Amino acid sequence: MDGRDIGAALVGNLHFGVMADLFFRSALLPTGWAASVRITVGSDGAFADVEPDSEPASGSDEHGIAVPGMTNVHSHAFQRAMAGLTEVRGPEGDTFWTWRSRMYDFVARLTPEDVEAIATQLYADLLRHGFTSVVEFHYLRNPPGGGRYDDPTLMGQRLLSASRAAGIGMTLLPAVYRASGFGGALPEPAQERFVADVSEFLNDVAAFNRATKDDPDRCAGLALHSLRAVSPDDLDETLRAYRREVPEGPIHIHVAEQIREVEECLAWSGARPVEWLLANAPVDSTWCLIHATHMNSAEVEAFAGSGAVAGLCPTTEANLGDGLFELPSYLAAKGRLAVGTDSHVGLSPAGELRLLEYGQRLTLRARNLSAGSPGVSTGRRLIDLALEGGSQASGRPGGQIAVGCRADLVVLDDTLPCLTGRQGDEVLDAWIFSGDDTPVGDVMVGGRWVVRECRHVDQDGIADRYRQVMTALLQ
Ligand SMILES: [Zn+2]
């Protein structure tokens, strides 16, 4: 079965879920926790009615605990296929940069069909853990060795197909990638799969906007790979043209992930990466700065004040030896954040939020550092921040169980031991801080059930295709 067949089978399978009348023992609403909540989903896939203190409709199922679906704000889907394959020590010792060389070697062989199968499996796995939408930072654009596909947007179209087949919401961000170092250094041969002219990237943006125009669960935006890969002139030209076409669209950029990157930026410009970006680009609430790991206190204050979102990927940042984000001072300055799984060595929102908090506990030797104020649950604060920041950074308003929002929700199974006896915010703390078993039972995206009783609705078909692709790739 090819990707299109998987998608067609799934759409048929899911269609019965639209126009749902649901009842939950409790639900996290914009006003807080509510009990006995009846939720109606319209045929447009949005919440049509949300009524606390209700009775279930006759014949409707009673579910456990409903929470809004989470947005994964940073994904390179193809990297999922490398998870666990870069953990053997190399001859010179290993760093982010040696990992990147291995990633380039792996990328050299991937076809569009491979990427679609890998992404579909990944998105099904993200759904099972409670992510209902993903922001795909898409830079694997060209055929192996360079050149162009007949349709230069082919790779991105495959990612959109994968998201439809799995049933996950998507923001697709074609990533401008032009150089191998600060100031516009020529790309390396291994980067030929990523590079194109600015005009080609702008055509990609336009094509993906057209492809998602009538799809309420998907949209497109723009990524700038990094200040290493985009020179100041290219950045200006891209932003001016993009803003003419899409005044409010999302813009994402990798920034200040590695100390070497900070040193090279200082040598090139006299400024640190976040400092340079904030001084030279119109960073505002439509922007999401991925990683932003290495900041001084002035950068933390300026970034938080910009209204942009920090896109944090703690498991990947740990795996790559990046460092710890300046979380306490950033939160004190009212900075906004969201989480992503980036290289996908982790797959769950709970895992990312747990490591985000634990990294700070380990280094500061204190507890409940993200909670902010006495009496506040750490899990609740982190989930509130990630829901709000994720919605903002995705360019797709949502993150709430409220009338008019997309019907994206996660059902936590309160019959499981890890949630036994937990009430209100204790449920969220138990989800994040009680271990690796996920209490995610069912997941709905745009009014369609895509996960039922812990299984993706097309789990076997998606896994068969993935297994075929990986067996061929790794032989
Ligand atoms: Zn990334």
Boltz pocket constraint, residues with backbone or C-beta under 6 A from the ligand:
constraints:
  - pocket:
      binder: B
      contacts: [[A, 74], [A, 76], [A, 137], [A, 254], [A, 290], [A, 342]]
      max_distance: 6.0
